Amino acid sequence: MKKYQIILTAMLCVGSFAKAQRLPLDSVLARVGANPALMAYDAKASAQDAYATGAKSIDAPKVSAGQYQVPYQLSPNGGAFMIQAEQMFINSAKLKAKEDYMRGLSKVTATDKSYLKNQLIAQAKQYYYERVVLEKKLALLQHTQELLEYMLKDANIRLTYGKEKLPNIYKAKAELYQLDNTREQLNNEISQKNIMLNTLMNREKQAVFLVDTIYVVKEYETVISDTAALSNARSDIKGINRNIDLQQLNAQMEYAKRKPDFGIQAGHMQSYGGMANQYVLMGSVTIPIVPWASKEYKANLKGIRFEVEELQQKKLDILNQAKGQLAGMRADMSSKKRQLKNYDQNIIPALQNGYKTALLAYDQNTGDLPSVLDGIKSLQLIRMEALDRLQELLILQVAYERENESN
């Protein structure tokens, strides 16, 4: 009964994968743009642009009315009823500087979005390549299973003629059953990568899809990092440049505080007791250059200069760190490629020859089954190790593209 349940489960899994959509890497990366975190930056930038449209507004006028210079003791000739209106006009240079500063905020948000998108794309690439390697491991496992099943079938035939020992049969079965645990672990890891990729693409988390197992190994180790190109490519450097621009706009806004604002005041007095009516018409101007008023914006301008200097030094530090990391990654990629070449040209062929030799001796009744099983197991393990090195190389390649933003 249990055997039939396992077969039924396997058939259902195969059926679901047969109906699954195949998503190449480019399609996955294109769908990352629908991630809610990126959409939030779009909404934030739109909000900042909307706020900027009201930057040039001025204060509302003030209207007042009431008794004016009316004596406490009743008198037919004292006081008046007054209506008055006041309006302050903020200097247009201040309003323009404020608008420019507020519009600069959305440009900083746009670079923040680009930085996050680069990080999400790198995550998607890493999960995708890990899934590709897991598929290759599953294929390798299937090949090993076919070898073990063949050896077990041959050994059972030999057992009937007394040419094989029962403990060797059990050893072969144990090796075969062990593959089930390994396959279960690989399938679990594939499911985890699927969930992670679906999360990045903002899709149904349990949705099953197939990957394209074709990959490209790039020759990044021959590239020389160029500071200017790196500065133009990296979104975090662009973000710092946008912040420097924003601080310059902030400085212009502070410098505009030196300019005066203007106001006008008009009033009409309806006198009591037949006295002549009167009016008030006055203009006003602020004097922001006096020492007790100018102290604040002068201090702010000085602080802004230091903040710009901090951003410049931070940019230099990021570029220095990035060049060091890229150089280290190139050296690491070169080492991983040499290891893979050694696996392909030396280690795996040597173990294949060892397995073939043990199998030939077993066929000629001069060898034993455990030697063949050890050869199969050693070959599988070393091929798994080679796939691990391949995964490390692909992840290094993703990290290099993330640092260099060469997506």
ChimeraX attribute file (.defattr): number of C-alpha atoms within 10 A of each C-alpha:
attribute: neighborCount
match mode: 1-to-1
recipient: residues
	/A:1	5
	/A:2	7
	/A:3	7
	/A:4	9
	/A:5	10
	/A:6	11
	/A:7	11
	/A:8	12
	/A:9	11
	/A:10	12
	/A:11	12
	/A:12	12
	/A:13	11
	/A:14	12
	/A:15	11
	/A:16	13
	/A:17	14
	/A:18	13
	/A:19	11
	/A:20	14
	/A:21	13
	/A:22	14
	/A:23	14
	/A:24	15
	/A:25	17
	/A:26	9
	/A:27	11
	/A:28	19
	/A:29	23
	/A:30	11
	/A:31	16
	/A:32	21
	/A:33	17
	/A:34	14
	/A:35	17
	/A:36	14
	/A:37	14
	/A:38	18
	/A:39	12
	/A:40	12
	/A:41	19
	/A:42	16
	/A:43	12
	/A:44	15
	/A:45	19
	/A:46	14
	/A:47	12
	/A:48	18
	/A:49	18
	/A:50	14
	/A:51	13
	/A:52	19
	/A:53	12
	/A:54	13
	/A:55	18
	/A:56	16
	/A:57	11
	/A:58	14
	/A:59	9
	/A:60	10
	/A:61	12
	/A:62	11
	/A:63	13
	/A:64	10
	/A:65	13
	/A:66	11
	/A:67	14
	/A:68	15
	/A:69	12
	/A:70	15
	/A:71	12
	/A:72	7
	/A:73	7
	/A:74	8
	/A:75	11
	/A:76	10
	/A:77	13
	/A:78	17
	/A:79	18
	/A:80	22
	/A:81	16
	/A:82	20
	/A:83	18
	/A:84	17
	/A:85	16
	/A:86	17
	/A:87	18
	/A:88	18
	/A:89	17
	/A:90	18
	/A:91	17
	/A:92	15
	/A:93	17
	/A:94	22
	/A:95	18
	/A:96	16
	/A:97	21
	/A:98	22
	/A:99	21
	/A:100	18
	/A:101	22
	/A:102	22
	/A:103	20
	/A:104	21
	/A:105	19
	/A:106	22
	/A:107	20
	/A:108	21
	/A:109	21
	/A:110	19
	/A:111	22
	/A:112	19
	/A:113	22
	/A:114	19
	/A:115	19
	/A:116	16
	/A:117	19
	/A:118	20
	/A:119	16
	/A:120	21
	/A:121	23
	/A:122	23
	/A:123	19
	/A:124	24
	/A:125	24
	/A:126	22
	/A:127	19
	/A:128	26
	/A:129	24
	/A:130	21
	/A:131	26
	/A:132	20
	/A:133	20
	/A:134	23
	/A:135	19
	/A:136	15
	/A:137	20
	/A:138	17
	/A:139	12
	/A:140	16
	/A:141	19
	/A:142	14
	/A:143	13
	/A:144	19
	/A:145	19
	/A:146	13
	/A:147	15
	/A:148	21
	/A:149	15
	/A:150	11
	/A:151	19
	/A:152	21
	/A:153	14
	/A:154	15
	/A:155	20
	/A:156	17
	/A:157	13
	/A:158	13
	/A:159	15
	/A:160	10
	/A:161	9
	/A:162	10
	/A:163	12
	/A:164	18
	/A:165	15
	/A:166	12
	/A:167	10
	/A:168	18
	/A:169	20
	/A:170	12
	/A:171	15
	/A:172	23
	/A:173	15
	/A:174	11
	/A:175	18
	/A:176	18
	/A:177	12
	/A:178	12
	/A:179	16
	/A:180	13
	/A:181	11
	/A:182	14
	/A:183	16
	/A:184	12
	/A:185	12
	/A:186	18
	/A:187	16
	/A:188	12
	/A:189	15
	/A:190	20
	/A:191	17
	/A:192	16
	/A:193	20
	/A:194	22
	/A:195	19
	/A:196	18
	/A:197	25
	/A:198	22
	/A:199	17
	/A:200	23
	/A:201	22
	/A:202	15
	/A:203	15
	/A:204	10
	/A:205	16
	/A:206	13
	/A:207	13
	/A:208	17
	/A:209	16
	/A:210	17
	/A:211	18
	/A:212	14
	/A:213	15
	/A:214	9
	/A:215	11
	/A:216	7
	/A:217	11
	/A:218	11
	/A:219	11
	/A:220	17
	/A:221	18
	/A:222	10
	/A:223	10
	/A:224	11
	/A:225	14
	/A:226	10
	/A:227	14
	/A:228	9
	/A:229	10
	/A:230	18
	/A:231	18
	/A:232	13
	/A:233	15
	/A:234	22
	/A:235	23
	/A:236	20
	/A:237	22
	/A:238	21
	/A:239	21
	/A:240	19
	/A:241	19
	/A:242	21
	/A:243	21
	/A:244	21
	/A:245	18
	/A:246	21
	/A:247	20
	/A:248	17
	/A:249	20
	/A:250	21
	/A:251	21
	/A:252	19
	/A:253	22
	/A:254	20
	/A:255	18
	/A:256	19
	/A:257	20
	/A:258	19
	/A:259	15
	/A:260	18
	/A:261	17
	/A:262	14
	/A:263	14
	/A:264	15
	/A:265	17
	/A:266	15
	/A:267	17
	/A:268	17
	/A:269	20
	/A:270	18
	/A:271	20
	/A:272	16
	/A:273	12
	/A:274	10
	/A:275	13
	/A:276	10
	/A:277	13
	/A:278	12
	/A:279	12
	/A:280	13
	/A:281	12
	/A:282	10
	/A:283	12
	/A:284	14
	/A:285	12
	/A:286	13
	/A:287	13
	/A:288	16
	/A:289	14
	/A:290	10
	/A:291	9
	/A:292	8
	/A:293	13
	/A:294	15
	/A:295	12
	/A:296	12
	/A:297	19
	/A:298	17
	/A:299	11
	/A:300	15
	/A:301	19
	/A:302	11
	/A:303	13
	/A:304	18
	/A:305	14
	/A:306	12
	/A:307	15
	/A:308	19
	/A:309	13
	/A:310	13
	/A:311	17
	/A:312	15
	/A:313	12
	/A:314	14
	/A:315	19
	/A:316	15
	/A:317	12
	/A:318	15
	/A:319	19
	/A:320	12
	/A:321	12
	/A:322	19
	/A:323	19
	/A:324	12
	/A:325	16
	/A:326	22
	/A:327	18
	/A:328	14
	/A:329	20
	/A:330	20
	/A:331	14
	/A:332	17
	/A:333	24
	/A:334	16
	/A:335	14
	/A:336	20
	/A:337	15
	/A:338	12
	/A:339	16
	/A:340	19
	/A:341	13
	/A:342	14
	/A:343	19
	/A:344	14
	/A:345	11
	/A:346	11
	/A:347	17
	/A:348	18
	/A:349	14
	/A:350	14
	/A:351	18
	/A:352	15
	/A:353	12
	/A:354	19
	/A:355	21
	/A:356	15
	/A:357	16
	/A:358	23
	/A:359	22
	/A:360	14
	/A:361	16
	/A:362	16
	/A:363	13
	/A:364	10
	/A:365	12
	/A:366	10
	/A:367	15
	/A:368	18
	/A:369	24
	/A:370	16
	/A:371	17
	/A:372	23
	/A:373	22
	/A:374	16
	/A:375	21
	/A:376	23
	/A:377	16
	/A:378	17
	/A:379	21
	/A:380	19
	/A:381	12
	/A:382	15
	/A:383	19
	/A:384	18
	/A:385	14
	/A:386	21
	/A:387	19
	/A:388	17
	/A:389	17
	/A:390	20
	/A:391	20
	/A:392	18
	/A:393	22
	/A:394	23
	/A:395	21
	/A:396	19
	/A:397	25
	/A:398	22
	/A:399	20
	/A:400	24
	/A:401	17
	/A:402	20
	/A:403	22
	/A:404	21
	/A:405	19
	/A:406	12
	/A:407	13
